[in-house]
Amino acid sequence: MIERWCFAPVALGRIAVLRTLAYLFVPLDVFLITPWALAHRDVPPALYQPLRVARVLDLPSPTHALIVVLCVALVGTALAAATGRAPRVLGTLVAVLYLAWMLVAMSYGKVDHDRVSYLVLLAVLPTVGPARWGDRTLSARAGWAVKATAIAVVCTYFLASWAKFRFGGIDWLTGATYTKAVLRRGTIFSDWTVHVPYLLVLAQIGTIVFELGSPVLLFLRGRWLTYGVLFLFGFHAMVYAGLTIAFWPHLVALAALLPLENLRVPRRSREPAPT
């Protein structure tokens, strides 16, 4: 039964769309969303504090040349992989290069948890093989890739609640975390909330409830799963509007739970032009 759940077939067309989204996101991430990662090329090596993965793999300390070469290789490979050619080879290279890029980016005191599900997505996409937009052929490999990504998405939410209790204790629920966030990063859409008694405390409680309940996503199907995913997109849109915080790579991975196989590449009509 577990095997049937893990490998529930999914249309190959969804994988094709996911590859386009995931690989085209790489240059956007490198140059627009987290440009500070590339800026590490000019940071003194003494400030480099490698993450545990980098220590286990005994990776060299990043230098100016190494970071520039890694950046060029990552972006170039991602753009090539977005074409859909050689999905296993190019996809594997993108997954490895992006992991290396994240180890460089996050080894200077800042670690973002919104990268986990996206890293999993990059790791599983090459395992599926060829896929085309609009292909309705069901594949157990595609199903496993989607399920693995879904588990990573759920873990991102569920473990976030565990981290809140780990570092803030039960008092996190009634603390001033959201109040401080609004005072520091608030916009016209959220500034008013600090003047409504208990509103942000209720928002914190609501956040914990939905994070703890996120495993439900793994068992929803059909339109109910779509509704659940759209709710999460709405939640992130609200957070961005109120605090200008967005988990962009996580949102790319979250899209794996949508029926993307229904998207098709428009084809030019073969009918002759009217005279």
Secondary structure, DSSP 8 states (H G I E B T S, - for coil): -HHHHHT--EEHHHHHHHHHHHHHHHHHIIIII-THHHHGGGS-GGG----HHHHHTT-----HHHHHHHHHHHHHHHHHHTTTSSHHHHHHHHHHHHHHHHHHHTSSS---GGGHHHHHHHHHGGGT----TT---EEHHHHHHHHHHHHHHHHHHHHHHHHHHHHH-GGGGGSSHHHHHHHHH--TTTGGGGGSTTHHHHHHHHHHHHHHTGGGGGG--HHHHHHHHHHHHHHHHHHHHHH----HHHHHHHGGGS-GGG--------S----
